[in-house]
Amino acid sequence: MKSIFPRRTMSPIRELEEQLAALRSAAPFVPTPWSIARRMLEMAEVGPDDTVYDLGSGDGRIPILAAQEFGCKAVGIERDRDLCRHSEDRVAELGLEKQVTFQCADFFQADFRPATVVTMYLLSAVNGQLQPRLASHLRTGSRVVALDFEVPGWRSERTDTVCSEASVEYTLLLYLRTPRSQRSTASIRGSGCAVEQDRAVVLQGGGA
């Protein structure tokens, strides 16, 4: 008798590896408008003493903007070698080599411990896979700003809905690395351009 169930063609471990590989490739380069990139950095209150890590840095605009306008150090992590070369060439043209560097690497394996601010425009499924690593690497006081897609399992401290120059609406979510013992409260979330709401603070997991 023929089974009505499909035959397993690979081991569960192999299936998991393929699923993770698919997640790693599920972050296509979509340029963040310059005005939105600036709002992300402003939301994190970036200053000269910060080190910004941009995950999936694409053409390098967020690290370059962070160095130029906010005076901080910045690191872009990007798997695409062509985009990395383009970003490095742009940094050299602008004379920002002492402030901005790029890692042509897989951000799932990156060391985030030097970061005080992390920015990312990634799918929620990718953010969810990154969450444990971010939580274990980031020190207390570090800020994470996600564009459009939440980080599953975390509650944002603040959510802003803003518009680009082309009147395209984006959602910015700020997460703050705080001690486990800190209490949190929630507030009602708004919608529409230029709406700002303070929300609960929790960036869970990992050490303090």
N, C-alpha and C positions, 0 to 999 in steps of 0.2 A: 504494500500500500504506500502510495506516495505521500510524504509529509506535506501538510499545508503550511508549515512554518519554514521560513528561509533558513538555509544552512549557514552557520557561522563560518565565515571565510578567513578570519584572523583572530588572534588571541585578544582578550580584553585589554591587556597591556598595550598591544599594538594599536588597538582602536583608540585608546586614550592618547597615545602619542600622536596619532593622526589628527585627533580633535584639537589638541594643543597646537599642533603645527598650523592648522586652519585658523585658529585664533591669532597666531603670530602674523599671519598674512592678511588678517581682516581689518587692517588699519590703513586704508589707502590714503594717499596724500591729498588732502583738501585744504587749500590755503585759507588761513584765518584772515579776514579783512584787518587791515592795519588798525583801524579804530577799535575793533573788538579785541585785538591783541593788547592794545594799550589799556583798555578797560580791565582786562584780566590781570595785568600787572598792577594797576591801581587798586583793584579789589584786594589783592594780597598785600598792599601797602609796601611794595618793594622799595628798599633803600640801598645806599652804597655798601652797607655791611652784609647784604644778602648774597646768596649764591643760588641762582635760578637754574633749575633743570627743566628743559622742555622735552617731553617724550613724543617721539615722532616729529622731529623738528623741521622736516621738509626742506624748504629753501632757506631756513635759518632766520626767518624774520623775527621771531619772538626773542631768541637770545641776543640778536643784534639790537633790537629795540630796547631790551632791558639794559644793555651796556650803554647805548647812546643816550637814552633819555633818563635812566634811573641810576646810572653810575655804578652798577654792580657787576659782579662776575656772573657769567652764564655758561651753561653747558647744554649743547643740543645732542640728542641721541637719535640717530636715524639709520635704518638698515640699508637704504638705497645709496649705493656708492656714488652715483652720479649727483644726487642731491647733496651728499656730503661734500663732494669736491666743489660744487657750485657754492655752497655755504662758506667753505674755507676760502675760496677765491674772493668772495665778497668781503669777508672779514679782513683779508689782507689788503684789499683796496681801501678799506675804511681805516686801516691802522689800528684794529681792535684786537690784535693777537694776544695781548697781555690780559685781556678781559674775557674773551670768548673762545671757547674750544668746542670741537665736535667729535663725537665718538660714533664711528660707523659700526654699530653693534646692535644686538638684540636687547631691547629694554627690559625683557623678562629676566635677563641675567645681569643687569646693570647694578652698580653699587650706588645707592641713593644717599648714603650716609653724609656726604658733604653738603647736601642740599638743605636750604632753609625754605625754599619755595619750589613747588613742582607745578608745571602747567601741562595740560593735556587735552587734546581734542580727539578722543578715541571712543569706540563703541562701548556701551555698558558691559558687554560680555568680556571685552578686553580689560576694562577697568576692574571688573570683578576678579580676573586672574591676577592683576597687579596688586590688588588691595593688601594681601598678606605681606608682600615684600615691602610695600610702602610703609605699612604700619610697623614693621619690625625694624626698618632702617631709619625712619625719620625721628628726629629728636623732638622733645617737647617745645612747642612754640612754632614749629614748622607749619607752613600753609600749603594746601593743595587747591588749585583752581581747575575745575573741569568745565569744559564747554559743551553744552547741550545734553551730554549723557552723564547720568549720575554714577556714583561709585556704589555698587550694591553692598549693603551692610553698614554703610556710614550714613549719618545724618548731617546735613549741611548746617553750618553756622549762619550762612546767609545765602540768599538766592536773588539774583538780579535778572530781569528781563530787559534787554537793550536792543537797539536797532543799529544796523550798519548804515553807511552812507547811501546804500542802495535800498534802504528801508526793509532789509531782511531782518527778521527777529531772531535773536539768539538768547539762550539761557546760560548764565554763569552761576556756578555753584562753588562756594568757598567751604573748605573743610580745614579745621584747625587741630593740630596734634596737641592733645591735652592729657593730663594725668587721668587715669581711670576713675579716680575718686571724684572728679569734678561733676557736679550736678548739671543737668540740662533741662531746658524747657523748650516748648515748641510754640510756634505762632502760625497764623493763617498765611498761606502762600498766595501771592497775587499773580496777576497776569497782565500782559500788555507792555508796550515799550516804556522803558525808563522806570519800571516798577521796582522797588527795592523792599525786601522783607528780611528781617533778622529771624533766624531760626535756631534750633538747638545745636549745641556744640558736642560732637563726639567723633573722634577718629579712633576707632576701636582696634584692639589687637596689638601684640608686640609689647615691648617694654616701655617704660616711661621715658 
